[in-house]
Amino acid sequence: MALSRAAITGAGLEILDTYGLGDLSMRRVADTLGVQAGALYYHVPNKQSLLAALADEVLNAVDVPEAGLPLGEWLFAWASALRAALLARRDGAELVASSLALGLGGIDPTVPAVDRLAEAGVAMPGPTARALLHLVLGQAVTEQTQSQMHALGVLTSFDVRRAEQDFACGVGIFVDGVSSRAPIAR
């Protein structure tokens, strides 16, 4: 296999899923690919760039809902799709949250929500979409942390059903608030 950015990203995702964000290093990626760590820097200039590329891969998996749904249903479907993409990768929420906080990566996950909110006439669609993004990220980070701590025996239980209910309740409250501000239910 020729060394490429795609191969490096693929190896990084494999390490992320197997060992977690804390054990992801350029050296480990290089070892997985059977090359010296220095060979990676031609394709990925530093670890932050690698993390941004991995976060973009997580965000690429978000299944954006069809535009024809009513605003509230669309927002709930988008939040659910975002959560699913974050939870599909070990430490996916922490990875994406960190990347976004540092302004890294090429994907702004809020773009579809901003567009849909603006189309519905909601004032301040950008801040509204970012608020929903933060709600989803916070919930997903909490879920992933609790799940991992349960697997390690640090927590005696982790209730997946309760996490899903908390997510649905939080997003539902958010969507109700947003929907009440939309001039026309679309």
TACORTA-V7872 format. One record per backbone hydrogen bond with DSSP energy under -1.0 kcal/mol. NH is the residue of the N-H (numbers start at 1). CO is the residue of the C=O. Records with the same first field share a line. If there is no record, write none. Layout:
NH = CO  CO
This chain:
8 = 4
9 = 5
10 = 6
11 = 7
12 = 8
13 = 9
14 = 10
15 = 11
16 = 12
17 = 13
18 = 14
19 = 15
20 = 15  16
23 = 20
24 = 21
29 = 25
30 = 26
31 = 27
32 = 28
33 = 29
35 = 30
39 = 36
40 = 37
43 = 40
44 = 40
50 = 46
51 = 47
52 = 48
53 = 49
54 = 50
55 = 51
56 = 52
57 = 53
58 = 54
59 = 55
60 = 56
62 = 59
64 = 62
69 = 66
74 = 70
75 = 71
76 = 72
77 = 73
78 = 74
79 = 75
80 = 76
81 = 77
82 = 78
83 = 79
84 = 80
85 = 81
86 = 82
87 = 83
88 = 84
92 = 89
95 = 91
96 = 92
97 = 93
98 = 94
99 = 95
100 = 96
101 = 97
102 = 98
103 = 100
104 = 99
111 = 108
114 = 110
115 = 111
116 = 112
117 = 113
118 = 114
119 = 115
120 = 116
121 = 118
122 = 117
128 = 124
129 = 125
130 = 126
131 = 127
132 = 128
133 = 129
134 = 130
135 = 131
136 = 132
137 = 133
138 = 134
139 = 135
140 = 136
141 = 137
142 = 138
143 = 139
144 = 140
145 = 141
146 = 142
147 = 143
148 = 144
149 = 145
150 = 146
151 = 147
152 = 148
153 = 150
154 = 149
155 = 149
163 = 159
164 = 160
165 = 161
166 = 162
167 = 163
168 = 164
169 = 165
170 = 166
171 = 167
172 = 168
173 = 169
174 = 170
175 = 171
176 = 172
177 = 173
178 = 174
179 = 175
180 = 176
181 = 178
182 = 178
